[in-house]
Amino acid sequence: MALKQRGGEGAKEAGTWERGARVFELLATGDFGDMQLVAGQPPERIPASRVLLAAASAPLARQLRHSGHAGELELPGLSAVAVRAAVAFSCGVRRPFVGLSPADAWAAASLLRNGLGPTADARLDDEDEGPPSPWQSGWRAVLVLVGCLALLAAAVASYWPVKGFNMQVGGMFMDDVMIQRNAVVTNHDMDWKRLWRTDYWGLEMFDPNTWTHKSFRPLVVLTFRWNYWYHGFNSAGFHITNVAMHAGASAQLGFFAYTVLRLPALWSALLAALFAAHPVHSESICYVVGRADIICTQVLMLAIQVYGPCASAAGCGALQGWLRLTLTVILILVAGLCKETGFTFFGLLVGWEALCLTRVRFSGQGGTISRCLRMVVVLVVGAAACAARLWYTQGTQIARMDPYSNPIAASDDSYVRILSYSLVHGLYMKLLVWPWFLCYDYSMDAVPLVRTLQDVRLLCPVAGYLALFQTICLVVLRLRSYSSRSSRMLAEGSAIGIGFFILSFLPMTNILFPIGTLVAERLLYMPSIGMLVIVVCVTYFETRKRLWMQASAWAFLFGVLVFWWTLCYQRVSDWRSVEQITLVDGLKQLRSTRTQFNLANIYLQGQRLDEALVAYQRANSLDPEERDSMPLYHAGQILMYQGQYAEAERHLQKAVAGYFSPLTLHEEEVWHDYGLALWHVGRGMEAVQNFQNAIITNPAFPKGYNNLGCALCMLAMSQQPPNAQAMREGLQQLEQAVILAPGVPLYWRNAAVLLSLAGDRQGANEAWERWRQLDPASVAAVEATGQMPQDCVWEFYFR
């Protein structure tokens, strides 16, 4: 029988001659002859050549050889049209599938790729099941294992600088301070009830008078307590623990890639190393409160590993499946108590089971009911868990959220919010693939609002979402056109990566609810797993049939690993102290109100007042409405210290009406210093009112009582005749200051002066003697002048 050459060039011609050579090899064996294939309803007999079918399909060749010399072969479940098309293909007919329905074309292609029935699938899977287990390869397995571990260890070595970190010496950066203030962490006796009623920062969640962040992560707080009681704050223990947990999460990812995603050992190790050295994770490790993302990821990876056999091609028994589901659900609940994102991964189990139901060619139908029942249970339990979490924390809305942490949420224009959030999504995707510019804060003007579609920055989210949608299309295509079980499982690995990315990325998109930050690099810890799984799985899948392509792709990704490692090492070094990270990011991120505010605080601590004032003013200028109380307040303090009282009063007036975080700035301090500025510009009665506001805000505020007493007494003495009632009220306020803080010499000094002016010589002498006991040097200096002071000393200091 002559072979017809099919159309096409290059690879098609080579394929035709290769098949011709295969025909002659098969004819030489003498094992093949003509036969008839029985297919369709009613059954039709379709003549075929055994040798041509065997030459066209290796799986068919093995099966036909085992079938002996039978003249007929039944093909149940296949239509006669599909079988005729497959026979035509074996004969070299040009375009044999033209005119077929999609179902028949699929059946014909499946017959040629996978052979006949489940037996063929089993034999084919044995030969194409993916990478062999390294434990079955002797000394080569040891070399592979050592190489993989060495690659992972080298990647984790990018965090080597943390061994020199010290929270007590280098300082506690921003939210890390709340670890030290959390009574659950530092108290000698463990208060389990407090653990379950306070948020991540140790603040009461159910006290209407206490501000709360609504972040309920008790299990992570428990690890902080263990760290504290094991080594305290005067060590690198907190950071080393984060690095160890990150290394564990990376190893879990590599093991998951090898056992579930079916990647070869070296590709699995490369995936783990890329995750370990990704520079964007430096914030999750070096910013200690980022531990929540790490532990949540570890627990989720364990849950997925436990559930893996249920979703495998072989499946698992009914009892085993329900036991694994129960354990997996418990682990996901634990992950949700480490970080809220964990609760979304009930969706991954549902999607994974749905993916399993689409394996129409090598999965039997016996497990379909079990899979559907497990999906229903997961949906019900997941919905109940999310509802319980919302009920327990009374929602997710953060009260009094300032417009600086998330200025987009504060915008009244929904169109602007949609465009601006889209830009944020693009920036997150950019950080995942190109983490060149990293910063701990992107508040206020660091990401200006997008107001029109003409804003060129929108190309960033367009590129990101196009890449995601294109990847989804590619993965769907591979899921539909697999040639073996291993091909299908590799394609499913990419699909799992997509699911992992979407489920972890969705909560941080501000689509479901506004979050308390605009861009936070630590939030990318879990989405980066999804992104890297997609990249590595797709790359391996598309290059695995060409050794040179696979080697080139692996080398390219290894180059990316080296580049990321360098960036990560440098970034970790930036985090070695509060001063270092504040200076580095403050000098490169000039458009963020928070970085400029923190930079100014560093200058202020170093008594570099002029530089501090410039940085505070820069922070204020980023908001045209000047609503951020903190830089306004500190700028006002500096101006008042420099004697610019009118300008200080203007800044402090805006500060009392602005937004501030109760975790970093106490409201009574703002009222107090505003009152002090008012006094110095000659508005005494307004000053008294603001001192009173400070005391109303915090009744245990001795500084407020001291300055209120001074203001009332000085106003009383300025009247003719002196106002005796106001004088008595002033002395009462000063007495309260002495009661609250009897060890402060300044209060006794002012009491002696004011009692003397009021004519109470005995009381003045007693206060004077008490002052002498507390501060003999100052008393001696005053007595050396021979004159009794005639005015108060105002209490003022920088915060």
Secondary structure as the mmCIF struct_conf table of DSSP 4:
data_model
#
loop_
_struct_conf.conf_type_id
_struct_conf.id
_struct_conf.beg_label_comp_id
_struct_conf.beg_label_asym_id
_struct_conf.beg_label_seq_id
_struct_conf.end_label_comp_id
_struct_conf.end_label_asym_id
_struct_conf.end_label_seq_id
HELX_LH_PP_P HELX_LH_PP_P1 ALA A 2 ARG A 6
BEND BEND1 GLY A 7 GLY A 7
BEND BEND2 GLU A 9 GLU A 9
TURN_TY1_P TURN_TY1_P1 GLY A 10 GLY A 10
HELX_RH_AL_P HELX_RH_AL_P1 ALA A 11 THR A 29
TURN_TY1_P TURN_TY1_P2 GLY A 30 GLY A 30
STRN STRN1 ASP A 34 ALA A 39
TURN_TY1_P TURN_TY1_P3 GLY A 40 PRO A 43
STRN STRN2 GLU A 44 SER A 49
HELX_RH_AL_P HELX_RH_AL_P2 ARG A 50 ALA A 56
HELX_RH_AL_P HELX_RH_AL_P3 ALA A 58 HIS A 66
TURN_TY1_P TURN_TY1_P4 SER A 67 HIS A 69
BEND BEND3 GLY A 71 GLY A 71
STRN STRN3 GLU A 72 GLU A 74
TURN_TY1_P TURN_TY1_P5 PRO A 76 GLY A 77
HELX_RH_AL_P HELX_RH_AL_P4 ALA A 80 SER A 90
TURN_TY1_P TURN_TY1_P6 CYS A 91 GLY A 92
BEND BEND4 ARG A 94 ARG A 95
TURN_TY1_P TURN_TY1_P7 PRO A 96 GLY A 99
HELX_RH_AL_P HELX_RH_AL_P5 PRO A 102 ASN A 114
BEND BEND5 LEU A 116 LEU A 116
HELX_RH_AL_P HELX_RH_AL_P6 GLY A 117 GLU A 127
BEND BEND6 ASP A 128 PRO A 131
HELX_LH_PP_P HELX_LH_PP_P2 PRO A 132 SER A 133
HELX_RH_3T_P HELX_RH_3T_P1 PRO A 134 GLN A 136
BEND BEND7 SER A 137 SER A 137
TURN_TY1_P TURN_TY1_P8 GLY A 138 GLY A 138
HELX_RH_AL_P HELX_RH_AL_P7 TRP A 139 VAL A 156
HELX_RH_3T_P HELX_RH_3T_P2 ALA A 157 GLY A 164
HELX_RH_AL_P HELX_RH_AL_P8 MET A 167 GLY A 170
HELX_RH_3T_P HELX_RH_3T_P3 MET A 174 ASP A 176
HELX_RH_AL_P HELX_RH_AL_P9 VAL A 177 ARG A 181
HELX_RH_AL_P HELX_RH_AL_P10 ALA A 183 THR A 186
BEND BEND8 HIS A 188 ASP A 189
HELX_RH_AL_P HELX_RH_AL_P11 TRP A 192 ARG A 197
STRN STRN4 THR A 198 THR A 198
TURN_TY1_P TURN_TY1_P9 TYR A 200 TRP A 201
BEND BEND9 GLY A 202 GLY A 202
STRN STRN5 GLU A 204 GLU A 204
BEND BEND10 MET A 205 PHE A 206
TURN_TY1_P TURN_TY1_P10 PRO A 208 ASN A 209
BEND BEND11 THR A 210 THR A 210
HELX_RH_AL_P HELX_RH_AL_P12 PRO A 218 HIS A 231
BEND BEND12 PHE A 233 ALA A 236
HELX_RH_AL_P HELX_RH_AL_P13 GLY A 237 THR A 259
TURN_TY1_P TURN_TY1_P11 VAL A 260 VAL A 260
BEND BEND13 LEU A 261 LEU A 261
HELX_RH_AL_P HELX_RH_AL_P14 ALA A 265 ALA A 277
HELX_RH_3T_P HELX_RH_3T_P4 PRO A 279 HIS A 281
HELX_RH_AL_P HELX_RH_AL_P15 SER A 282 CYS A 286
BEND BEND14 TYR A 287 TYR A 287
HELX_RH_3T_P HELX_RH_3T_P5 VAL A 288 GLY A 290
HELX_RH_AL_P HELX_RH_AL_P16 ARG A 291 ALA A 311
BEND BEND15 SER A 312 ALA A 314
HELX_RH_AL_P HELX_RH_AL_P17 ALA A 318 GLY A 336
TURN_TY1_P TURN_TY1_P12 LEU A 337 CYS A 338
HELX_RH_3T_P HELX_RH_3T_P6 GLU A 340 PHE A 345
HELX_RH_AL_P HELX_RH_AL_P18 PHE A 346 LEU A 357
TURN_TY1_P TURN_TY1_P13 THR A 358 THR A 358
TURN_TY1_P TURN_TY1_P14 VAL A 360 PHE A 362
BEND BEND16 SER A 363 SER A 363
BEND BEND17 GLN A 365 GLN A 365
TURN_TY1_P TURN_TY1_P15 GLY A 366 GLY A 367
HELX_RH_AL_P HELX_RH_AL_P19 THR A 368 TYR A 392
TURN_TY1_P TURN_TY1_P16 THR A 393 GLN A 394
BEND BEND18 THR A 396 THR A 396
HELX_LH_PP_P HELX_LH_PP_P3 GLN A 397 ILE A 398
TURN_TY1_P TURN_TY1_P17 ALA A 399 ARG A 400
TURN_TY1_P TURN_TY1_P18 PRO A 403 SER A 405
TURN_TY1_P TURN_TY1_P19 PRO A 407 ALA A 410
BEND BEND19 ASP A 412 ASP A 412
HELX_RH_AL_P HELX_RH_AL_P20 SER A 414 VAL A 433
BEND BEND20 PHE A 437 PHE A 437
BEND BEND21 TYR A 440 TYR A 440
HELX_RH_3T_P HELX_RH_3T_P7 MET A 444 ALA A 446
BEND BEND22 VAL A 447 VAL A 447
HELX_LH_PP_P HELX_LH_PP_P4 PRO A 448 VAL A 450
BEND BEND23 THR A 452 THR A 452
TURN_TY1_P TURN_TY1_P20 LEU A 453 GLN A 454
HELX_RH_3T_P HELX_RH_3T_P8 VAL A 456 LEU A 458
HELX_RH_AL_P HELX_RH_AL_P21 LEU A 459 ARG A 480
BEND BEND24 SER A 481 SER A 481
BEND BEND25 SER A 483 SER A 484
HELX_RH_AL_P HELX_RH_AL_P22 ARG A 485 PHE A 505
HELX_RH_3T_P HELX_RH_3T_P9 LEU A 506 MET A 508
TURN_TY1_P TURN_TY1_P21 THR A 509 ASN A 510
BEND BEND26 ILE A 511 PHE A 513
BEND BEND27 GLY A 516 GLY A 516
BEND BEND28 LEU A 518 LEU A 518
HELX_RH_3T_P HELX_RH_3T_P10 GLU A 521 LEU A 524
HELX_RH_AL_P HELX_RH_AL_P23 TYR A 525 THR A 543
TURN_TY1_P TURN_TY1_P22 ARG A 544 LYS A 545
HELX_RH_AL_P HELX_RH_AL_P24 LEU A 547 ASP A 574
TURN_TY1_P TURN_TY1_P23 TRP A 575 TRP A 575
BEND BEND29 ARG A 576 SER A 577
HELX_RH_AL_P HELX_RH_AL_P25 VAL A 578 LYS A 588
TURN_TY1_P TURN_TY1_P24 LEU A 590 ARG A 591
HELX_RH_AL_P HELX_RH_AL_P26 THR A 593 GLN A 605
TURN_TY1_P TURN_TY1_P25 GLY A 606 GLN A 607
HELX_RH_AL_P HELX_RH_AL_P27 LEU A 609 SER A 621
TURN_TY1_P TURN_TY1_P26 LEU A 622 LEU A 622
BEND BEND30 ASP A 623 ASP A 623
TURN_TY1_P TURN_TY1_P27 PRO A 624 GLU A 625
STRN STRN6 ASP A 628 ASP A 628
HELX_RH_AL_P HELX_RH_AL_P28 SER A 629 TYR A 641
TURN_TY1_P TURN_TY1_P28 GLN A 642 GLY A 643
HELX_RH_AL_P HELX_RH_AL_P29 TYR A 645 VAL A 656
TURN_TY1_P TURN_TY1_P29 ALA A 657 ALA A 657
BEND BEND31 GLY A 658 GLY A 658
STRN STRN7 TYR A 659 TYR A 659
TURN_TY1_P TURN_TY1_P30 PRO A 662 THR A 664
HELX_RH_AL_P HELX_RH_AL_P30 GLU A 667 HIS A 680
TURN_TY1_P TURN_TY1_P31 VAL A 681 GLY A 682
HELX_RH_AL_P HELX_RH_AL_P31 GLY A 684 THR A 697
BEND BEND32 PRO A 699 ALA A 700
HELX_RH_AL_P HELX_RH_AL_P32 PRO A 702 SER A 718
BEND BEND33 GLN A 719 PRO A 721
HELX_RH_AL_P HELX_RH_AL_P33 ALA A 724 LEU A 740
TURN_TY1_P TURN_TY1_P32 PRO A 742 GLY A 743
HELX_RH_AL_P HELX_RH_AL_P34 PRO A 745 LEU A 757
TURN_TY1_P TURN_TY1_P33 ALA A 758 GLY A 759
HELX_RH_AL_P HELX_RH_AL_P35 ARG A 761 LEU A 774
HELX_RH_AL_P HELX_RH_AL_P36 PRO A 776 THR A 785
TURN_TY1_P TURN_TY1_P34 GLY A 786 GLY A 786
BEND BEND34 ASP A 791 ASP A 791
#
